[in-house]
């Protein structure tokens, strides 16, 4: 049996705080460990109720536990924050244990107020509480992140999926799929997850061979698959594009495939509409070019091109291509270019116009310019272009009257007696 000296030695050196109390909560004795933990000397503790050193609302919780142990015996533990006199904040775990007078003596003997009734063990659990709080915070963050993931998956206009994949990436089995494409395509989760070759079967026939050939390479390289078409349960054609991420083991062997198949139908429709509008604008631009520089045959030998609007490089280039092709086909002798309707003169357009005049000459025809205003002449002169040899008339009417009424010289007959 342990001697009183040994017991005193153990109590004095125990890292836990030990204390003895009356049933009212007054300190009867406090060990050195208790004094160190609470930061108060024994003289300050003995004779005072322990509740006075605990702040609300923890004080109420400790009183309730104290009353329960005092009434029913046994043992209870309570954790509460404690502020030492030196302003150090701790978390203390207080173990309240009924003494011999309550557990072993008759109830009548427990009425003596001088009899010590309860014993306490005080332990600093600040590190444990802090660690638990950190774990709880991490758990809350993980739960929040999981909720955010679920929200984002539900909002994503596509199918999020994953599952094991063969090492050669030629086959896979989805074990999870989000709900989006189930709703959009009308197929059930059972069809997607349990029907062998289901994905292949709903690929549009015109895209199937290309996609099945492209998919393993795209997965291995980590690039997108598609866009491609799939057929919904009601026969609608949907455009989708898949992106995959291969999870590999330490040796680099594929284990699982994570994928995102986006619904691209609205984007594809918008792109189709954009291409249609672009083609329509191009056609309108072409029609405007044709209307702004029409080529009008006024006789067998004379073509008239009235230029309307802006004289810019694009219009001049169109006029050049149109004129050269027509003169070559019709073998016209004169081209009258009327600039009366030109509102804006682009120096580059003026230079292109003169190049057209020179090209007409090379084809053996004569170009005549009418309606030239002062600003057009200034633009041409500003380019340093020599106007010598260029036929200029004041008006379209004068040019037509001159060249259309001029008789065409007879062509030289060949040996066969036909026109050359």
URFEN-V766340 format. One line per field, one symbol per residue. ss: DSSP state (@ for helix, = for strand, . for the rest). phi: phi as a letter, one per 30 degrees, with the letter a starting at -180 (. if undefined). psi: psi as a letter, one per 20 degrees, with the letter a starting at -180 (. if undefined). Layout:
# URFEN-V766340
ss: ???
phi: ???
psi: ???
This chain:
# URFEN-V766340
ss: ...@@@@@@@@@@...=====....=====.@@@@@@@...@@@@=..=@@@@....@@@@@@@@@@@@@@@..=========.....==========.@@@@...@@@@@......=======.@@@@@@@@@@@@@@@@@@@@@@@@@@@@@@..========......======..@@@@@@...@@@@@@...@@@@@=.@@@@@@@@@@@@@@@@@...=======.....============.....==========.@@@@@@@@@@@@@@@@@@@@@@@@@@@@=..==....==========.@@@@@@@@@@@@@@@@@@...============.@@@@@@@@@@@@@@@@...=====...@@@@@@@@@........===..@@@@@@@@.........=.....=.
phi: .ddeddddddddcdddcbbbbdddjddcabdeddddddibdeddddjcddddccddddeddddddddddddciibbbbcadbcdddidcbccccccbddedcdbcddddddddddecbbbbcbdcedddddddddddddddddddddeeddddddddaccaaldbdecicbabdcbbddedddddiddddddccdeideedcdeedcdddddddedddddcicdcjdacbcddcjdcccbbcbbbccbdddidecbbcbbccdcedddddddddddddddddddddddddddbdccdcadcbccbdcbjccceddddddddddddddddchdcbbccccdddcbccedddddddddeddddddicccbcbidcddddddddddicdddjddbbdbdddddddcdddddedddddddicdd
psi: qpqhghghggghjpiqppqpqrhiipphqprhhggggikqqhhhgpiqphhijpqqjhgggggghghghhgiabqqqppqqporhjjpprppopoppprhhhhhqqhhiiioiipphqqqpppokggggggghgghghgggghghgggggggghipmaoprrrqqqhjjiqropipprigiggghiqrhggghiopkgghhipphiigggghhhghggghikrqoaqrqqprhjiqpqprpppqpppqahijppgqppqooqojghghghgghghghghggghghghgghhimqoopiahipqpnpppcpnrggghgggggggggggghikqhqooopjhjphppphhhgghghhgghhgghjjrpppprkprghghhhghhikppjpipppqhrhgggghghhipqpqqqpqahijrq.
